[in-house]
Amino acid sequence: MNADERLKKIKLVFDCVRSFINKIFTMNLPKFLLADNSSLPDDIFVLHTEFPRFMINLKDDEIEWFEDLTGENEEDIAGELADLMDKAGLFYDAEMKEFE
């Protein structure tokens, strides 16, 4: 078997493994998730799992972005982000009503 044939077989195996891993780890996540951490007992986090992914600390409204938003149209994204922040707060309020 020559080098080109070996490369083709390696690529085929790699593609099969990648496809298998994608199927295993692909989950249907809810749009928002609640999170907390025992090392920060006064903080409550809401995670947004769709683009643009972020985590907001409801204690101080600090946001950690998991996406690089450079190059996005600032006017378009600003309105969408404000809406997502509101939805994160509404999600938290609805979840807390479930615990009452």
C-alpha positions as CSV (number, residue, x, y, z in Angstrom):
1,M,0.0,0.0,0.0
2,N,1.5,3.4,-1.0
3,A,1.4,6.6,1.0
4,D,-1.7,8.0,-0.8
5,E,-3.7,4.9,-0.1
6,R,-2.7,5.0,3.6
7,L,-3.7,8.7,3.8
8,K,-7.1,7.9,2.3
9,K,-7.7,5.1,4.8
10,I,-6.6,7.2,7.7
11,K,-8.9,10.0,6.6
12,L,-11.8,7.5,6.2
13,V,-11.2,6.2,9.7
14,F,-10.9,9.7,11.1
15,D,-14.2,10.8,9.4
16,C,-16.0,7.7,10.8
17,V,-14.7,8.3,14.4
18,R,-15.6,12.0,14.2
19,S,-19.1,11.2,13.0
20,F,-19.5,8.6,15.8
21,I,-18.4,11.1,18.4
22,N,-20.7,13.8,17.1
23,K,-23.6,11.4,17.4
24,I,-22.7,10.4,21.0
25,F,-22.1,14.0,22.3
26,T,-24.9,15.8,20.4
27,M,-27.5,16.7,23.0
28,N,-30.8,18.6,22.8
29,L,-30.1,21.2,25.5
30,P,-32.7,23.6,26.7
31,K,-32.2,27.2,25.7
32,F,-31.5,28.3,29.2
33,L,-30.0,26.5,32.2
34,L,-29.7,27.5,35.9
35,A,-26.3,27.0,37.6
36,D,-24.8,27.6,40.9
37,N,-21.5,26.9,42.6
38,S,-20.8,26.1,46.2
39,S,-17.7,28.4,46.1
40,L,-20.0,31.3,45.2
41,P,-23.0,30.6,47.4
42,D,-24.6,34.0,46.8
43,D,-24.4,33.9,43.0
44,I,-26.9,32.4,40.6
45,F,-26.1,31.9,37.0
46,V,-28.2,31.5,33.9
47,L,-26.5,29.9,30.9
48,H,-27.8,30.5,27.4
49,T,-26.9,27.5,25.3
50,E,-27.7,28.8,21.8
51,F,-25.8,31.4,19.7
52,P,-24.6,33.7,21.2
53,R,-23.8,31.5,24.1
54,F,-23.2,33.3,27.4
55,M,-23.5,33.0,31.2
56,I,-25.0,35.8,33.2
57,N,-24.6,36.2,37.0
58,L,-27.9,37.4,38.2
59,K,-26.3,38.8,41.4
60,D,-24.5,41.6,39.6
61,D,-25.5,41.1,35.9
62,E,-21.9,40.2,34.9
63,I,-21.8,38.4,31.6
64,E,-19.3,35.9,30.3
65,W,-19.5,35.4,26.6
66,F,-18.6,32.0,25.0
67,E,-18.7,33.4,21.5
68,D,-16.5,35.8,19.6
69,L,-18.9,38.5,18.5
70,T,-16.4,40.6,16.7
71,G,-17.4,41.3,13.1
72,E,-21.1,41.0,14.0
73,N,-23.4,44.0,13.1
74,E,-23.4,45.9,16.3
75,E,-26.9,47.3,15.8
76,D,-28.5,44.0,15.0
77,I,-26.7,42.1,17.8
78,A,-27.4,44.8,20.5
79,G,-31.1,44.4,20.2
80,E,-30.9,40.6,20.2
81,L,-28.6,40.6,23.2
82,A,-30.9,42.9,25.2
83,D,-33.8,40.6,24.4
84,L,-31.8,37.6,25.5
85,M,-30.9,39.2,28.8
86,D,-34.5,39.9,29.5
87,K,-35.4,36.3,28.6
88,A,-32.7,35.0,30.9
89,G,-34.3,37.0,33.8
90,L,-37.8,35.8,32.9
91,F,-36.5,32.2,32.7
92,Y,-35.1,32.5,36.2
93,D,-38.3,34.0,37.6
94,A,-40.4,31.2,36.1
95,E,-38.0,28.6,37.5
96,M,-38.2,30.1,41.0
97,K,-42.0,30.0,40.9
98,E,-41.7,26.3,40.3
99,F,-39.9,25.9,43.7
100,E,-42.5,27.9,45.7
